[in-house]
Amino acid sequence: MKYQVPSLSVTSKKDLPDYGSTSIEIDEHKLKKKRQQRKEKWARKDLFGNTLINQTLIELETDEEFQAIIKRTKEIGYEGMTREERIQRRRALDSLGIPDFNSFLATKLDDESNGVLSRKNPEVLQINVGLYCNQACAHCHVESSPLRQEMMSTENAAQCLRLLKSSPSIKTLDITGGAPELNESFRYLVKMARILRPDIEIIDRCNLTVLQEPGQEDLVDFLKENRVRIVASLPCYSSENVSKQRGNGVFERSISALLALNEAGYGKELKLDLVYNPLGAFLPPPQIKLEAKYKEVLDENFGILFNSLFTMTNMPIKRFADFLHRRNELKDYMDLLVRNFNTDTTTQLMCLNTVSVGHDGKVFDCDFNQQLGFPIGSNGIYQGGLSVFDLESLQDLVNYDIHNDNHCFGCTAGMGSS
């Protein structure tokens, strides 16, 4: 869930996106139908040992906003900066005149909930193992980059595993980051979770390019051996559009990685899913139609197979919120989300059955509340709240209220974002 940062500037009115849904034909360029030749060409690409991190850092050096971030990081540290920015960003959203989410929800639901969502027994344990990443995506809601050094400690990871063992209702362990594979606790969590809960589904939120990073030559084999389901970001099936969102060279690495995964059995007996995010301030197209188009083009041109495509609405927080703010589109985007509220999404929201754990061990309703600093049981932006060490089982959280706010319109618009 990547932009090349320098490409974000707007030079004319024509650069602004149209609001509404994107077209299925997101790539107008017709690739030549020489599947076997292309498959052999891309499969031969030897990208190991050629890290993407250096290129990412060079791109960051040309962007004024990221330079300001680097300066503030050196002065007050990343945690100090993010606390301040959380408050500022929250106030910016409050000033837009967006309706209160819970009050709005109460008018849409045909029950007596009064807009209050009820937590169920947790079925998904999502762990953010750290913010270090080989890419720096401008729409990244966790603000990962090679500059971020926060990683989950072994102590916190071990406690997560204890909770996993004592929480039989958990069916899925969802590991995210950053590039989770580059963080120290990733392989420890995968191996131990597979031993402790052989029945559980383990998900790796993979950016694909990590498969070619130095030291990751055995990553595909590791994932296959531990029967890890891969949910991978691929915002388009064309080089041009992928480069716009995630940086130069990312498309080539992604195709090469997908071919390697297919060769290992992913997309066949092992699950490989792809994720699409819109390039700008609009909603994704219908998931079923776009999935069919992805499958047609990737198979026809590269011989690539995958199981499902997930279309995700971009959440109006952190880097994407900043992107919208710079283009004076934040209010229009929030209005778009409110207008496209879909009652059907309210029964599938991640906050209902998911527990999200940050690298520091804090416990959240969802990954988005985690990034905004609203722990379960807190009384304000990162004020108090529970950690994994406060719990005997994840079922202990059933009686805690879910924290909803106006960013939740992102999860209830169109097909949602959870």
Secondary structure, DSSP 8 states (H G I E B T S, - for coil): ----GGGG---SGGGS--SSB--S----S---S-HHHHHHHHHT---TT--SHHHHHHHHHT-HHHHHHHHHHHHH-HHHHHHHHHHHHHHHHHTTT---HHHHHHHH-SSSSTT--------EEEEE-B-B-S---TT-TT--BTT---B--HHHHHHHHHHHHT-TT--EEEEESSSGGGSTTHHHHHHHHHHH-TTSEEEEEE-SGGGGSTT-TTHHHHHHHTTEEEEEE---SSHHHHHHHH-TTHHHHHHHHHHHHHHTTBTTTB-EEEEE--SSSSB---HHHHHHHHHHHHHHHH----SEEEE----SSHHHHHHHHHTT-HHHHHHHHHHTB-GGGGGS-HHHHEEEE-TTSBEESSHHHHHHT-BTTBSSTTSB--BGGG-S-GGGGGGS-----GGGHHHHBTT---
